[in-house]
Amino acid sequence: MEGNTLETIEKFLKKIRETRKTKGFSHENMAMELDMSPSAYNKLERCETTLSLERLLKIKEVLNLPLTELFELITGHTFNQDLKDQSIGNVNNLYHTTNEKFIASLQDEIIYLRAQLDKKQ
């Protein structure tokens, strides 16, 4: 595997591991949700086995992890708004919609974290 690709995969796995720990999921929980053995999940997090797109999307779903966060997308920049062929005529609307979805996902995460705090108190 090329170094750049491996680095990208390792970043995904690091983000997944951090999110899993933050949300209080164990390796066993994740393995059960992904229908795999705990040792296979451990290997996946350590980049010792291949991470398929299907499995990545399932992990994203289990952890309720927005794609923008997983891929560390920067949604604050918009380019080529003035193209005359109408191909990017709705960039501002798309940007606004994306931001609203991102804010909603952050609000959901805040609610989840507050609920977790309430359980511990």
OpenMM code with the backbone's topology and positions (N, CA, C; nanometers):
from openmm import Vec3, app, unit

residues = "MET GLU GLY ASN THR LEU GLU THR ILE GLU LYS PHE LEU LYS LYS ILE ARG GLU THR ARG LYS THR LYS GLY PHE SER HIS GLU ASN MET ALA MET GLU LEU ASP MET SER PRO SER ALA TYR ASN LYS LEU GLU ARG CYS GLU THR THR LEU SER LEU GLU ARG LEU LEU LYS ILE LYS GLU VAL LEU ASN LEU PRO LEU THR GLU LEU PHE GLU LEU ILE THR GLY HIS THR PHE ASN GLN ASP LEU LYS ASP GLN SER ILE GLY ASN VAL ASN ASN LEU TYR HIS THR THR ASN GLU LYS PHE ILE ALA SER LEU GLN ASP GLU ILE ILE TYR LEU ARG ALA GLN LEU ASP LYS LYS GLN".split()
positions = [
    Vec3(0.0848, -0.1166, 0.0000),
    Vec3(0.0000, 0.0000, 0.0000),
    Vec3(0.0898, 0.1234, 0.0000),
    Vec3(0.0554, 0.2235, -0.0780),
    Vec3(0.1338, 0.3451, -0.0820),
    Vec3(0.1286, 0.4145, 0.0530),
    Vec3(0.2370, 0.4874, 0.0837),
    Vec3(0.2458, 0.5563, 0.2117),
    Vec3(0.1324, 0.6531, 0.2358),
    Vec3(0.0966, 0.7305, 0.1349),
    Vec3(-0.0090, 0.8303, 0.1495),
    Vec3(-0.1442, 0.7646, 0.1784),
    Vec3(-0.1727, 0.6552, 0.1077),
    Vec3(-0.2983, 0.5824, 0.1296),
    Vec3(-0.3009, 0.5229, 0.2697),
    Vec3(-0.1900, 0.4642, 0.3106),
    Vec3(-0.1815, 0.4049, 0.4439),
    Vec3(-0.2005, 0.5115, 0.5516),
    Vec3(-0.1409, 0.6283, 0.5316),
    Vec3(-0.1577, 0.7378, 0.6276),
    Vec3(-0.3040, 0.7797, 0.6382),
    Vec3(-0.3716, 0.7857, 0.5243),
    Vec3(-0.5130, 0.8241, 0.5232),
    Vec3(-0.5964, 0.7221, 0.5993),
    Vec3(-0.5722, 0.5948, 0.5743),
    Vec3(-0.6462, 0.4888, 0.6436),
    Vec3(-0.6177, 0.4943, 0.7932),
    Vec3(-0.4916, 0.5168, 0.8289),
    Vec3(-0.4569, 0.5260, 0.9709),
    Vec3(-0.5271, 0.6443, 1.0375),
    Vec3(-0.5438, 0.7559, 0.9642),
    Vec3(-0.6178, 0.8708, 1.0187),
    Vec3(-0.7636, 0.8333, 1.0441),
    Vec3(-0.8252, 0.7614, 0.9477),
    Vec3(-0.9635, 0.7155, 0.9663),
    Vec3(-0.9735, 0.6292, 1.0911),
    Vec3(-0.8813, 0.5350, 1.1025),
    Vec3(-0.8854, 0.4418, 1.2146),
    Vec3(-0.8621, 0.5135, 1.3471),
    Vec3(-0.7733, 0.6120, 1.3475),
    Vec3(-0.7500, 0.6897, 1.4694),
    Vec3(-0.8773, 0.7645, 1.5091),
    Vec3(-0.9431, 0.8250, 1.4120),
    Vec3(-1.0675, 0.8979, 1.4385),
    Vec3(-1.1748, 0.8015, 1.4907),
    Vec3(-1.1836, 0.6844, 1.4297),
    Vec3(-1.2805, 0.5830, 1.4730),
    Vec3(-1.2508, 0.5400, 1.6163),
    Vec3(-1.1234, 0.5122, 1.6448),
    Vec3(-1.0838, 0.4677, 1.7786),
    Vec3(-1.1166, 0.5758, 1.8828),
    Vec3(-1.0815, 0.7021, 1.8524),
    Vec3(-1.1093, 0.8119, 1.9457),
    Vec3(-1.2596, 0.8272, 1.9699),
    Vec3(-1.3369, 0.8208, 1.8636),
    Vec3(-1.4823, 0.8355, 1.8764),
    Vec3(-1.5412, 0.7192, 1.9549),
    Vec3(-1.4932, 0.5986, 1.9265),
    Vec3(-1.5416, 0.4799, 1.9982),
    Vec3(-1.5174, 0.4956, 2.1481),
    Vec3(-1.3965, 0.5386, 2.1835),
    Vec3(-1.3632, 0.5552, 2.3250),
    Vec3(-1.4456, 0.6668, 2.3887),
    Vec3(-1.4615, 0.7779, 2.3170),
    Vec3(-1.5397, 0.8912, 2.3677),
    Vec3(-1.6838, 0.8506, 2.3959),
    Vec3(-1.7380, 0.7677, 2.3087),
    Vec3(-1.8784, 0.7269, 2.3234),
    Vec3(-1.8949, 0.6059, 2.4151),
    Vec3(-1.7830, 0.5553, 2.4676),
    Vec3(-1.7899, 0.4480, 2.5655),
    Vec3(-1.8105, 0.3088, 2.5085),
    Vec3(-1.7810, 0.2892, 2.3807),
    Vec3(-1.7940, 0.1570, 2.3196),
    Vec3(-1.6650, 0.0781, 2.3398),
    Vec3(-1.6778, -0.0476, 2.3767),
    Vec3(-1.5613, -0.1356, 2.3865),
    Vec3(-1.5383, -0.2024, 2.2514),
    Vec3(-1.4233, -0.2711, 2.2404),
    Vec3(-1.3977, -0.3484, 2.1186),
    Vec3(-1.5074, -0.4527, 2.0987),
    Vec3(-1.5498, -0.5120, 2.2098),
    Vec3(-1.6521, -0.6158, 2.2024),
    Vec3(-1.7851, -0.5596, 2.1511),
    Vec3(-1.8223, -0.4397, 2.1993),
    Vec3(-1.9456, -0.3754, 2.1505),
    Vec3(-1.9390, -0.3535, 2.0001),
    Vec3(-1.8268, -0.2984, 1.9557),
    Vec3(-1.8111, -0.2690, 1.8133),
    Vec3(-1.8137, -0.3977, 1.7317),
    Vec3(-1.7435, -0.4980, 1.7799),
    Vec3(-1.7393, -0.6255, 1.7080),
    Vec3(-1.8797, -0.6835, 1.6938),
    Vec3(-1.9572, -0.6781, 1.8008),
    Vec3(-2.0935, -0.7306, 1.7961),
    Vec3(-2.1773, -0.6512, 1.6953),
    Vec3(-2.1677, -0.5180, 1.6992),
    Vec3(-2.2443, -0.4339, 1.6068),
    Vec3(-2.2053, -0.4581, 1.4610),
    Vec3(-2.0780, -0.4914, 1.4391),
    Vec3(-2.0281, -0.5113, 1.3028),
    Vec3(-2.0341, -0.6576, 1.2601),
    Vec3(-2.0862, -0.7423, 1.3498),
    Vec3(-2.0997, -0.8849, 1.3201),
    Vec3(-1.9642, -0.9479, 1.2879),
    Vec3(-1.8682, -0.9239, 1.3779),
    Vec3(-1.7351, -0.9812, 1.3623),
    Vec3(-1.6800, -1.0140, 1.5008),
    Vec3(-1.5711, -1.0872, 1.5059),
    Vec3(-1.5131, -1.1232, 1.6349),
    Vec3(-1.4364, -1.0039, 1.6926),
    Vec3(-1.4242, -0.9992, 1.8270),
    Vec3(-1.3475, -0.8903, 1.8880),
    Vec3(-1.2028, -0.8854, 1.8398),
    Vec3(-1.1409, -1.0024, 1.8197),
    Vec3(-1.0019, -1.0012, 1.7730),
    Vec3(-0.9928, -0.9471, 1.6305),
    Vec3(-1.0920, -0.9772, 1.5467),
    Vec3(-1.0927, -0.9225, 1.4101),
    Vec3(-1.1108, -0.7710, 1.4143),
    Vec3(-1.1948, -0.7232, 1.5060),
    Vec3(-1.2130, -0.5783, 1.5178),
    Vec3(-1.0844, -0.5121, 1.5672),
    Vec3(-1.0173, -0.5753, 1.6642),
    Vec3(-0.8895, -0.5212, 1.7123),
    Vec3(-0.7897, -0.5090, 1.5978),
    Vec3(-0.7828, -0.6118, 1.5146),
    Vec3(-0.6916, -0.6082, 1.3997),
    Vec3(-0.7293, -0.4957, 1.3045),
    Vec3(-0.8579, -0.4739, 1.2884),
    Vec3(-0.9045, -0.3671, 1.1999),
    Vec3(-0.8587, -0.2312, 1.2535),
    Vec3(-0.8751, -0.2075, 1.3824),
    Vec3(-0.8343, -0.0792, 1.4418),
    Vec3(-0.6834, -0.0605, 1.4385),
    Vec3(-0.6095, -0.1694, 1.4405),
    Vec3(-0.4629, -0.1599, 1.4355),
    Vec3(-0.4099, -0.1609, 1.2926),
    Vec3(-0.4999, -0.1586, 1.1948),
    Vec3(-0.4641, -0.1553, 1.0525),
    Vec3(-0.3894, -0.2821, 1.0107),
    Vec3(-0.4243, -0.3935, 1.0733),
    Vec3(-0.3629, -0.5210, 1.0390),
    Vec3(-0.4495, -0.6003, 0.9420),
    Vec3(-0.5663, -0.5475, 0.9112),
    Vec3(-0.6557, -0.6095, 0.8143),
    Vec3(-0.7201, -0.4992, 0.7309),
    Vec3(-0.7744, -0.5364, 0.6183),
    Vec3(-0.8309, -0.4390, 0.5254),
    Vec3(-0.9634, -0.3835, 0.5761),
    Vec3(-0.9785, -0.2531, 0.5632),
    Vec3(-1.1029, -0.1857, 0.5989),
    Vec3(-1.1800, -0.1587, 0.4705),
    Vec3(-1.2911, -0.2294, 0.4528),
    Vec3(-1.3717, -0.2105, 0.3316),
    Vec3(-1.4586, -0.0863, 0.3464),
    Vec3(-1.5024, -0.0338, 0.2345),
    Vec3(-1.5913, 0.0823, 0.2364),
    Vec3(-1.7218, 0.0477, 0.3078),
    Vec3(-1.7724, -0.0710, 0.2821),
    Vec3(-1.8968, -0.1151, 0.3468),
    Vec3(-1.8813, -0.1151, 0.4989),
    Vec3(-1.7690, -0.1689, 0.5462),
    Vec3(-1.7458, -0.1743, 0.6907),
    Vec3(-1.7236, -0.0340, 0.7472),
    Vec3(-1.6526, 0.0508, 0.6728),
    Vec3(-1.6309, 0.1887, 0.7165),
    Vec3(-1.7642, 0.2612, 0.7346),
    Vec3(-1.8547, 0.2425, 0.6396),
    Vec3(-1.9860, 0.3068, 0.6488),
    Vec3(-2.0676, 0.2512, 0.7654),
    Vec3(-2.0537, 0.1220, 0.7924),
    Vec3(-2.1246, 0.0616, 0.9058),
    Vec3(-2.0697, 0.1171, 1.0379),
    Vec3(-1.9375, 0.1318, 1.0458),
    Vec3(-1.8756, 0.1891, 1.1658),
    Vec3(-1.9254, 0.3318, 1.1866),
    Vec3(-1.9291, 0.4080, 1.0791),
    Vec3(-1.9790, 0.5461, 1.0833),
    Vec3(-2.1209, 0.5486, 1.1390),
    Vec3(-2.2013, 0.4534, 1.0950),
    Vec3(-2.3408, 0.4444, 1.1392),
    Vec3(-2.3493, 0.4071, 1.2871),
    Vec3(-2.2722, 0.3078, 1.3284),
    Vec3(-2.2743, 0.2618, 1.4674),
    Vec3(-2.2314, 0.3742, 1.5621),
    Vec3(-2.1279, 0.4478, 1.5230),
    Vec3(-2.0757, 0.5544, 1.6082),
    Vec3(-2.1482, 0.6874, 1.5890),
    Vec3(-2.2443, 0.6894, 1.4959),
    Vec3(-2.3157, 0.8132, 1.4638),
    Vec3(-2.2154, 0.9244, 1.4339),
    Vec3(-2.1211, 0.8915, 1.3465),
    Vec3(-2.0107, 0.9802, 1.3128),
    Vec3(-2.0363, 1.0434, 1.1766),
    Vec3(-2.0549, 1.1744, 1.1711),
    Vec3(-2.0804, 1.2391, 1.0420),
    Vec3(-1.9625, 1.2230, 0.9463),
    Vec3(-1.9922, 1.2073, 0.8188),
    Vec3(-1.8854, 1.1942, 0.7193),
    Vec3(-1.7924, 1.3142, 0.7207),
    Vec3(-1.8475, 1.4326, 0.7428),
    Vec3(-1.7622, 1.5513, 0.7453),
    Vec3(-1.6580, 1.5413, 0.8549),
    Vec3(-1.6957, 1.4826, 0.9668),
    Vec3(-1.6014, 1.4661, 1.0768),
    Vec3(-1.5034, 1.3534, 1.0471),
    Vec3(-1.5534, 1.2437, 0.9949),
    Vec3(-1.4678, 1.1296, 0.9644),
    Vec3(-1.3610, 1.1660, 0.8621),
    Vec3(-1.4024, 1.2352, 0.7583),
    Vec3(-1.3088, 1.2714, 0.6525),
    Vec3(-1.2436, 1.4068, 0.6773),
    Vec3(-1.2748, 1.4686, 0.7913),
    Vec3(-1.2210, 1.5989, 0.8274),
    Vec3(-1.2374, 1.6985, 0.7131),
    Vec3(-1.3582, 1.7012, 0.6584),
    Vec3(-1.3874, 1.7918, 0.5483),
    Vec3(-1.4020, 1.9336, 0.5999),
    Vec3(-1.3507, 2.0261, 0.5248),
    Vec3(-1.3653, 2.1667, 0.5577),
    Vec3(-1.4794, 2.2188, 0.4732),
    Vec3(-1.5880, 2.2569, 0.5387),
    Vec3(-1.7052, 2.3008, 0.4638),
    Vec3(-1.7151, 2.4524, 0.4573),
    Vec3(-1.6159, 2.5212, 0.5086),
    Vec3(-1.6224, 2.6657, 0.5130),
    Vec3(-1.5762, 2.7355, 0.3870),
    Vec3(-1.5271, 2.6625, 0.2893),
    Vec3(-1.4759, 2.7237, 0.1675),
    Vec3(-1.5625, 2.6848, 0.0487),
    Vec3(-1.5933, 2.7816, -0.0335),
    Vec3(-1.6721, 2.7580, -0.1530),
    Vec3(-1.5982, 2.8201, -0.2703),
    Vec3(-1.5776, 2.7422, -0.3746),
    Vec3(-1.5023, 2.7894, -0.4895),
    Vec3(-1.5869, 2.7843, -0.6159),
    Vec3(-1.5470, 2.8595, -0.7151),
    Vec3(-1.6078, 2.8576, -0.8482),
    Vec3(-1.7568, 2.8893, -0.8454),
    Vec3(-1.7957, 2.9856, -0.7677),
    Vec3(-1.9368, 3.0207, -0.7595),
    Vec3(-1.9866, 3.0928, -0.8837),
    Vec3(-1.8970, 3.1526, -0.9596),
    Vec3(-1.9380, 3.2373, -1.0710),
    Vec3(-1.9316, 3.1685, -1.2071),
    Vec3(-1.9302, 3.0379, -1.2104),
    Vec3(-1.9291, 2.9692, -1.3393),
    Vec3(-2.0553, 3.0044, -1.4165),
    Vec3(-2.0388, 3.0311, -1.5430),
    Vec3(-2.1512, 3.0780, -1.6242),
    Vec3(-2.2380, 2.9654, -1.6791),
    Vec3(-2.1920, 2.8416, -1.6678),
    Vec3(-2.2683, 2.7311, -1.7267),
    Vec3(-2.3736, 2.6734, -1.6321),
    Vec3(-2.3981, 2.7390, -1.5210),
    Vec3(-2.5002, 2.6986, -1.4232),
    Vec3(-2.4677, 2.5675, -1.3517),
    Vec3(-2.3478, 2.5121, -1.3725),
    Vec3(-2.3179, 2.3834, -1.3099),
    Vec3(-2.2983, 2.3948, -1.1595),
    Vec3(-2.2651, 2.5129, -1.1125),
    Vec3(-2.2478, 2.5302, -0.9686),
    Vec3(-2.3351, 2.6459, -0.9222),
    Vec3(-2.4511, 2.6562, -0.9763),
    Vec3(-2.5397, 2.7668, -0.9429),
    Vec3(-2.5945, 2.7634, -0.8025),
    Vec3(-2.5966, 2.6473, -0.7402),
    Vec3(-2.6578, 2.6354, -0.6080),
    Vec3(-2.5559, 2.6091, -0.4983),
    Vec3(-2.4328, 2.6545, -0.5187),
    Vec3(-2.3281, 2.6278, -0.4208),
    Vec3(-2.3625, 2.6878, -0.2850),
    Vec3(-2.4130, 2.8095, -0.2848),
    Vec3(-2.4476, 2.8713, -0.1564),
    Vec3(-2.5555, 2.7928, -0.0835),
    Vec3(-2.6565, 2.7458, -0.1562),
    Vec3(-2.7621, 2.6658, -0.0931),
    Vec3(-2.7065, 2.5353, -0.0389),
    Vec3(-2.6197, 2.4707, -0.1168),
    Vec3(-2.5583, 2.3457, -0.0734),
    Vec3(-2.4730, 2.3696, 0.0507),
    Vec3(-2.3946, 2.4759, 0.0488),
    Vec3(-2.3103, 2.5107, 0.1631),
    Vec3(-2.3962, 2.5321, 0.2875),
    Vec3(-2.5040, 2.6066, 0.2731),
    Vec3(-2.5934, 2.6351, 0.3850),
    Vec3(-2.6566, 2.5063, 0.4382),
    Vec3(-2.7042, 2.4212, 0.3475),
    Vec3(-2.7654, 2.2941, 0.3867),
    Vec3(-2.6643, 2.2053, 0.4582),
    Vec3(-2.5426, 2.1991, 0.4056),
    Vec3(-2.4379, 2.1177, 0.4670),
    Vec3(-2.4074, 2.1679, 0.6076),
    Vec3(-2.3968, 2.2985, 0.6229),
    Vec3(-2.3710, 2.3544, 0.7556),
    Vec3(-2.4845, 2.3235, 0.8522),
    Vec3(-2.6087, 2.3341, 0.8063),
    Vec3(-2.7229, 2.3035, 0.8932),
    Vec3(-2.7195, 2.1577, 0.9381),
    Vec3(-2.6864, 2.0678, 0.8460),
    Vec3(-2.6786, 1.9255, 0.8817),
    Vec3(-2.5660, 1.9020, 0.9815),
    Vec3(-2.4535, 1.9677, 0.9594),
    Vec3(-2.3394, 1.9522, 1.0485),
    Vec3(-2.3743, 2.0041, 1.1879),
    Vec3(-2.4384, 2.1193, 1.1959),
    Vec3(-2.4807, 2.1759, 1.3239),
    Vec3(-2.5798, 2.0824, 1.3929),
    Vec3(-2.6734, 2.0264, 1.3166),
    Vec3(-2.7712, 1.9327, 1.3736),
    Vec3(-2.7020, 1.8096, 1.4300),
    Vec3(-2.6009, 1.7581, 1.3588),
    Vec3(-2.5302, 1.6400, 1.4089),
    Vec3(-2.4529, 1.6738, 1.5360),
    Vec3(-2.3966, 1.7949, 1.5428),
    Vec3(-2.3271, 1.8362, 1.6646),
    Vec3(-2.4252, 1.8518, 1.7807),
    Vec3(-2.5439, 1.9044, 1.7527),
    Vec3(-2.6452, 1.9172, 1.8577),
    Vec3(-2.6895, 1.7802, 1.9073),
    Vec3(-2.7021, 1.6837, 1.8160),
    Vec3(-2.7362, 1.5465, 1.8557),
    Vec3(-2.6275, 1.4891, 1.9454),
    Vec3(-2.5026, 1.5153, 1.9103),
    Vec3(-2.3919, 1.4641, 1.9894),
    Vec3(-2.3915, 1.5283, 2.1287),
    Vec3(-2.4227, 1.6561, 2.1370),
    Vec3(-2.4312, 1.7242, 2.2666),
    Vec3(-2.5394, 1.6599, 2.3526),
    Vec3(-2.6545, 1.6325, 2.2933),
    Vec3(-2.7640, 1.5671, 2.3660),
    Vec3(-2.7193, 1.4307, 2.4169),
    Vec3(-2.6516, 1.3550, 2.3303),
    Vec3(-2.6028, 1.2222, 2.3677),
    Vec3(-2.5044, 1.2325, 2.4846),
    Vec3(-2.4096, 1.3255, 2.4745),
    Vec3(-2.3091, 1.3398, 2.5794),
    Vec3(-2.3715, 1.3860, 2.7110),
    Vec3(-2.4698, 1.4741, 2.7042),
    Vec3(-2.5395, 1.5171, 2.8264),
    Vec3(-2.6126, 1.4001, 2.8905),
    Vec3(-2.6727, 1.3163, 2.8084),
    Vec3(-2.7420, 1.1978, 2.8605),
    Vec3(-2.6426, 1.1044, 2.9288),
    Vec3(-2.5244, 1.0899, 2.8688),
    Vec3(-2.4216, 1.0059, 2.9292),
    Vec3(-2.3770, 1.0634, 3.0638),
    Vec3(-2.3628, 1.1950, 3.0704),
    Vec3(-2.3261, 1.2595, 3.1967),
    Vec3(-2.4344, 1.2404, 3.3020),
    Vec3(-2.5602, 1.2534, 3.2613),
    Vec3(-2.6718, 1.2351, 3.3546),
    Vec3(-2.6735, 1.0933, 3.4100),
    Vec3(-2.6388, 0.9949, 3.3271),
    Vec3(-2.6356, 0.8553, 3.3725),
    Vec3(-2.5283, 0.8359, 3.4794),
    Vec3(-2.4156, 0.9047, 3.4621),
    Vec3(-2.3039, 0.8878, 3.5552),
    Vec3(-2.3262, 0.9621, 3.6864),
    Vec3(-2.4177, 1.0579, 3.6860),
    Vec3(-2.4406, 1.1370, 3.8081),
    Vec3(-2.5453, 1.0775, 3.8936),
] * unit.nanometer
topology = app.Topology()
chain = topology.addChain("A")
for resn in residues:
    res = topology.addResidue(resn, chain)
    for name in ("N", "CA", "C"):
        topology.addAtom(name, app.Element.getBySymbol(name[0]), res)
